[in-house]
Amino acid sequence: MPDPKRDAIELLEELRDLTILDEGDPQAFRVRAYESAKHAVEGFAGDISKLSAAELQKIDGIGKSTAGKLRELFDGGRVQKLEDLRAKHPQGIVDLMRIPGLGPKAIRRLRTELGVQSIDDLRRVIAEHRIRELKGFGKTSEEKLEKSLERMAAAGGEKRTPIAVALPLAERLVAELAAVKGVHVAAYCGSLRRFSETVGDLDIVAAADEGAPVMETVLALPVVDRILAQGAGKSSFVTRRGLQVDVRVVAPHQIGAALMYFTGSKGHNIKMRQRALERKLTLNEYALSEIDGGKVVASETEEEIYAALGLPFIHPVLREDMGEIDLAERGELPRVIDGAALRGDFHVHTSVSGDGRSDLEEVVAAAKERGYAAVAITEHAEKLSMNGVSRDALLEQRAQIAALQESIGPSMKILHGIELNIGAEGELDYDDAFRRELDFCLASIHDHFDLDRAAQTRRVIRAMEDPCVRMIGHLSARMLGGRPGVDLDIGAILDAAERTDTALEVNGGLPRLDVSLDVMRAARGRKVNFVLTSDAHHSRELRRVEFAALHASKAWLPEARVVNAWPREQMLAWAAARG
């Protein structure tokens, strides 16, 4: 079904990004106007497409010009300003914005003075040492850009799409197809269903009575930029962001086999087919069948297929050919953490932080609705530019929290916390006495990303050694598909986490998903605790702990090491403990 709210949000996001390029300033008036309008649309509860331009302007955050563009979108399906910006700044230029250390002003100069139109062009002019010749750049800037490109390439950031981009698109496509008459099931598969950090493409599978209506619907969506193939059983297209989407239609009784086949991973599927052959069966995207005679043994659900092959259901996040089939056969399959059943969240922002968008009462109500025993309100500390919170503002918030706590009673503990900034030498915000007055402190890296491994490791460990710090937030400070994580000695970090009893955050924000899978896997067998958090900046984002749970489960992180999966009293005692 049409989703005008999602259309509006995507329009405003693209206008914002292209305007940053066009004006060369992330803080330009129009950029901030589009960002404010996006938040306004996100918070609107009704059908925004039914509002007139005058009514749209009455929504706080939407101005006259933006209201006109929204009506242009709803009335005609396209916006001329966006079309003009796309023509002026093609996708190759937009991709340059993902490179750490390369801002819009620099991109403008590289385009006009060196003819750089893509990442490949940038790599070429670096190899030719032409950037160092530009005034204001120099050899050091050139070398930093080269290093950023190397790290992006190593992480697959150039060719793959971050989950933060892929998942909302996939959810929308699935919702559109599920609403088509005759569709019984629609689902995304592939690496996205396995909750990989980045994806190469999107695989969408629908179980339907007929394929033609499905394909007609999906190929008519505004997200489609270029159609690669079209048929009743399979169609492929490329989105405006360059992501390829493959859509397949199967009969309703084949959906289980199709989900398994197109979810993968390749190695997992190979082992499952081998297992089938050992039992004189064949497994493909349509069914698990007998080799002799072709009788279908199972096809309608994945559970039936696994059972027919002597295995319990293996959750998609575990299907990476890392021994999960052998563990399943022995009854030792890692447990997938239920993010909806966690008992608290220890990294939540409100509108007191400059980038927070929900007030304290809204956030607490949302936490209470999730059944939490505790929620930690952790605004950005004072040294964070733009969004840091002063002591006076924190003292005022402390009084508000006390009053709110009294009104809601003892069922949920509201912790007055803070997200401290880890300085270049490991120093923290405020003084020791003031930090001790807070209920909960986490500490995170927000700057100095280019320090060497020894310096980065030293600053994090010093923060861990502060008796007020109970948790390190988003350890590597990475942004998937954009900023690589800082270089850390993970062994030394884990040693310090054990020694100081400092937990590591598993941040459920899709742009981060930090700590990485490698860190959680390296912690196996160690007495290192983890906390799954939302890092919410809006009350709706509390659900991001469920993303953290999937990410942690993919690393086989045991619940015994997840603080907010512990019983209430044990969890609260941990939060209150000081070194």
Phi, psi and omega in degrees: 000152179301145180230081184298328179296314179295321177301316181295317180297316180295322176300311184293324177296316181290320175300318178300309184296317181288330177289327174302315178294318186292321183261350177070023185210114179295343181253014179299154184305312183295324178299312180294327178296316178294321179295317178297319179294322178300313179296324179296317179295317179303323183274355181280132188271335185267197177274101187293338182289345181271356181273140174286170178300321179294320180291323177298322181293341178283347177279124181302122179110348180248116179269180185299313183296316181293321178301320178297320179292323178295319178293324177299320178294310184292327183277325186234353177083359178212158181233122186299320180301319179293319179299319180295317180293321178298319180294324182282328184231082182295172188302325179301324177288318178301321180299330180296334181294343181279352185275119179303135178088001181241101182268176184296324179293320178294320179298319179300317180292320179297323178292310188284326186262333182238358178072024180287122182236000183196173177296321178298320177298318180297317179298323180294313183289335173292314180298329179274001180057038182271337182291322182297343180278345182282138178297131180091354179256276179090175184298318183297315179298319179298316181293324178294320177296320178298318180294320178299317178296320179297317182290323176296317180295319180296328180270001181074015186291340183280321189258348186246158183257130180297149181299331180296335176269318187288320186294311178301322178296313181298318180296323179291315180300317179298317180296320179297315183288324180298336181274353180285135179300132179094354177271125181267321181215141171223138184204151171270149184233213176062203184294336177293317178294332175279003178059047174285153184293327176223159180231150176276325176202178178247136174246120178243131180238136177232137171262116187216159177290325178223146181274328187302313180298327179297311183292322178299320180292309187291323183283349178267358183289148182295342181288341183286125178257321185210126180271126180266323181204148182217126178199169182291329182264331181209136172223153179225143176212167178243135180278173179296337178270005175087012180269127177278137179237127176250124181246130181234145178241132176233167176291152183306323182283356181256001191296325180298314179294321180294316179300315180296313184296312186276351174280322182075206358290174180302314181296320178297315181296321179300315181292325177292322177292322177297319179297322178295315180300323179298339180253018179060038179234162175233140183237125175219194184286356182252328184185163163262116188228160174288138179295315179272111176099335176077015179297132179284126178268318179199144178200337190282327179225152176296322181302319180294323181292312178300317181297319180295338178259016173076029183228151169287165177300132177253119183299144182306324182294343181265356188273065183241016179055048178242030178098005185294329181290318177297318179295320179297320179297327180271001182074025183241024182298134178303142180281133176277125184289133178273103182297332180285347182257004178295155190257003179182170178222130188243024175207092184220134179251156173237186181292353175294324171288144184301334181256005177280150187232005176231144180280171185304315183298320179295317182294315181295319178298319179294321178294319179295322178296330178282356178081023183291148171270341180205147171219132179258122175273113190233083179290165175290137181283169196299330186279354178282119182299146178076309192248001182291153185246133182284166177299316182299318179295324178292321178296321176295319178294324180302317179294322179294320179294318179300317180293320180292321178300317180296324183285327182270344179084189189275001186295331178224130178272125175262114180267130176272104187240194180201147170258101182285151175266131177272112181289176183302330179255009181091005179289155184239164181290158177062185176257168185301318183297318180292319179299324181291341179284342181277153181284330187205132179234127166245159182227138185220154173276129176232000181202184181053051184285344187264006178296155180285173186302315182298317182291319179296316181296317182298318183292321180291317181295322177299320177296319178300326184283348175290129185295342180279337188276119179260342186206143172262124181274151180020077191313312186270348183062023182284159170232113187301129181081000181226263184279123175293159178289157177292157183275116184231149170276096188296324177301315180293323178297315180293323175301313181293323179297319176294314185295321185263354185056043177259127181281158173251136180281141165253099187280122184275002174295123186302328176293343183251298189042060188232118031278164182280167175301320182299321180294314180296322179292323179294338182274357180302132180085352179264159177269061179246128180263151179233153176234127178271123186230166177264333191048043186290139172244004176211149183302328179293339185278359177301334179294349181294346173299334179290328173292319177300322180293319177295317180298315180294321180294326178298331178269005182064031180292124182284145180301332180298340180256008180255109187303314184277012167258355180286163173302153187311306186294322178295319179296315181294324178295321177298315183297327183275347184290142177232151180288000000 
